[in-house]
Amino acid sequence: MWVCCPKCGAVSVGHQLVDNSNDPHLVCASCGESFTAEDLVIEPDFEMEDDLVVLYRPVGPKELAKIKATGWTRFPPRLHWQPIFYPVLNQRYAEYIAEKWNVEESRAGYVTRFWVKAETARKYPVQVVGADWCQELWVPAEELDAFNDAIVGRIEVVGKYGKEVEP
């Protein structure tokens, strides 16, 4: 992930913000300007090839079956209580979610990998949720069809976790 100072544009690679005080302001090491975390400009550290971005999606067995039913080309519509589709930017984070959350919830977790057009992926700001490697895109549910249309090739399973995984 690239974090850019909103004042001077200085870039810090792999920067993690840790605020141990009550002061919400950060100071840029390059220009000395003070700003808040909300002011940061975050550029994702996308894995790219030929204007495509590789993304990952941790899923449980029910969602995996729905993906398989599309011929491995689309993610299923979100349920009414799921307003966001969140693909993640790295396999490490996807594995963590699949192993810790999906296995706990449904006794099996899978990591899917897919390629999407970079112009589509860049429409969605990167959300850092916890550690700096926990990066995901938040795609509104109503935009999932268009996002699916930007997938190039097939969605593939690259990781399986739990005792009840399908072969």
C-alpha positions as CSV (number, residue, x, y, z in Angstrom):
1,M,0.0,0.0,0.0
2,W,1.2,3.5,-0.8
3,V,0.3,6.3,1.6
4,C,0.6,9.8,0.2
5,C,0.8,13.0,2.2
6,P,-2.2,15.1,1.2
7,K,-0.2,18.3,1.5
8,C,3.0,17.6,-0.5
9,G,2.3,14.2,-2.1
10,A,5.3,12.5,-0.4
11,V,4.9,8.7,-0.6
12,S,5.5,6.2,2.2
13,V,5.4,2.5,1.1
14,G,3.9,0.0,3.4
15,H,3.2,2.7,6.0
16,Q,1.0,1.7,8.9
17,L,-0.6,4.4,11.0
18,V,-0.5,3.9,14.7
19,D,-1.9,6.6,17.0
20,N,-1.0,6.0,20.6
21,S,-2.1,9.4,21.8
22,N,-5.2,11.5,21.9
23,D,-3.9,13.7,19.2
24,P,-5.4,12.6,15.9
25,H,-2.9,14.6,13.8
26,L,0.0,13.0,11.9
27,V,3.1,14.8,10.7
28,C,4.7,14.3,7.2
29,A,8.4,13.5,7.5
30,S,9.0,15.3,4.2
31,C,7.2,18.6,4.5
32,G,6.4,18.7,8.3
33,E,2.7,19.5,7.7
34,S,0.2,18.2,10.1
35,F,-2.9,16.3,9.0
36,T,-5.4,13.7,10.2
37,A,-5.7,10.1,9.1
38,E,-8.9,11.0,7.2
39,D,-6.9,13.3,5.0
40,L,-4.5,10.6,3.8
41,V,-4.5,9.6,0.1
42,I,-4.1,5.8,-0.1
43,E,-3.0,4.2,-3.3
44,P,-3.4,0.5,-3.4
45,D,-0.5,-1.9,-3.9
46,F,-2.4,-3.8,-6.6
47,E,-0.8,-6.8,-8.3
48,M,-1.2,-5.8,-11.9
49,E,-0.5,-7.3,-15.4
50,D,-1.7,-5.9,-18.7
51,D,-4.1,-3.4,-17.2
52,L,-5.6,-6.2,-15.1
53,V,-5.6,-6.4,-11.3
54,V,-5.6,-9.7,-9.3
55,L,-8.1,-9.7,-6.4
56,Y,-9.1,-12.4,-3.9
57,R,-12.3,-13.2,-2.3
58,P,-12.7,-15.5,0.7
59,V,-16.0,-17.5,0.5
60,G,-17.9,-20.2,2.3
61,P,-19.3,-23.3,0.6
62,K,-22.7,-21.7,-0.3
63,E,-21.1,-18.8,-2.1
64,L,-18.6,-21.1,-3.8
65,A,-21.5,-23.3,-5.1
66,K,-23.1,-20.1,-6.6
67,I,-19.9,-19.1,-8.2
68,K,-19.5,-22.6,-9.7
69,A,-23.1,-22.4,-11.0
70,T,-22.0,-19.3,-13.1
71,G,-19.3,-21.3,-14.8
72,W,-16.7,-19.6,-12.5
73,T,-17.2,-16.2,-14.1
74,R,-19.3,-14.2,-11.7
75,F,-19.9,-13.6,-8.0
76,P,-23.5,-14.0,-6.8
77,P,-25.7,-11.1,-5.9
78,R,-25.5,-9.9,-2.3
79,L,-28.2,-10.9,0.2
80,H,-30.5,-8.1,1.3
81,W,-28.5,-7.6,4.5
82,Q,-25.2,-7.4,2.7
83,P,-24.8,-3.9,1.1
84,I,-21.2,-4.4,0.2
85,F,-19.2,-6.8,-1.9
86,Y,-15.6,-6.8,-0.6
87,P,-12.8,-8.4,-2.7
88,V,-9.5,-8.2,-1.0
89,L,-6.1,-7.1,-2.4
90,N,-3.8,-9.9,-1.2
91,Q,-3.9,-13.6,-0.7
92,R,-2.6,-13.4,2.9
93,Y,-5.7,-11.4,4.0
94,A,-8.1,-13.7,2.0
95,E,-6.5,-16.8,3.6
96,Y,-6.9,-15.2,7.1
97,I,-10.6,-14.5,6.5
98,A,-11.3,-17.9,5.0
99,E,-9.5,-19.8,7.8
100,K,-10.7,-17.7,10.7
101,W,-14.2,-16.6,9.7
102,N,-15.5,-18.9,7.0
103,V,-14.4,-22.1,8.7
104,E,-15.9,-20.9,12.0
105,E,-19.2,-20.0,10.4
106,S,-19.6,-22.8,7.9
107,R,-16.9,-25.4,8.7
108,A,-15.2,-24.7,5.3
109,G,-13.5,-21.7,3.8
110,Y,-12.1,-21.1,0.3
111,V,-9.9,-18.4,-1.2
112,T,-10.8,-17.4,-4.8
113,R,-8.6,-15.4,-7.1
114,F,-9.7,-13.5,-10.1
115,W,-8.6,-10.8,-12.6
116,V,-10.5,-7.6,-13.1
117,K,-10.0,-4.6,-15.3
118,A,-7.8,-2.1,-13.5
119,E,-10.0,0.8,-14.5
120,T,-12.9,-0.9,-12.7
121,A,-10.9,-1.8,-9.6
122,R,-9.6,1.8,-9.3
123,K,-13.2,3.1,-9.0
124,Y,-13.4,1.8,-5.4
125,P,-11.2,3.3,-2.7
126,V,-9.0,0.9,-0.8
127,Q,-10.2,0.3,2.7
128,V,-7.6,-0.7,5.3
129,V,-9.4,-2.6,8.0
130,G,-7.0,-3.3,10.8
131,A,-3.4,-4.1,9.9
132,D,-1.9,-2.5,6.8
133,W,-2.1,-5.8,4.9
134,C,-5.9,-6.0,5.5
135,Q,-6.9,-4.2,2.4
136,E,-10.2,-4.6,0.6
137,L,-12.4,-2.8,-2.0
138,W,-15.9,-1.9,-1.0
139,V,-18.2,-2.4,-4.0
140,P,-21.8,-1.4,-3.4
141,A,-24.2,-4.3,-3.9
142,E,-26.0,-2.4,-6.7
143,E,-22.7,-2.2,-8.6
144,L,-21.8,-5.9,-8.4
145,D,-23.2,-6.7,-11.9
146,A,-20.9,-4.1,-13.5
147,F,-18.0,-5.3,-11.4
148,N,-18.7,-8.9,-12.5
149,D,-18.7,-7.7,-16.1
150,A,-15.1,-6.4,-15.6
151,I,-13.8,-9.9,-14.5
152,V,-11.5,-11.3,-17.1
153,G,-11.1,-15.1,-17.3
154,R,-12.4,-17.5,-14.7
155,I,-12.5,-17.3,-10.9
156,E,-10.3,-19.9,-9.4
157,V,-10.0,-21.5,-6.0
158,V,-6.4,-21.1,-4.7
159,G,-7.0,-22.1,-1.1
160,K,-9.1,-24.5,1.0
161,Y,-9.5,-24.6,4.8
162,G,-11.5,-26.6,7.3
163,K,-12.6,-30.2,7.7
164,E,-15.6,-30.1,5.3
165,V,-14.0,-28.7,2.2
166,E,-14.9,-30.1,-1.2
167,P,-12.1,-31.7,-3.2
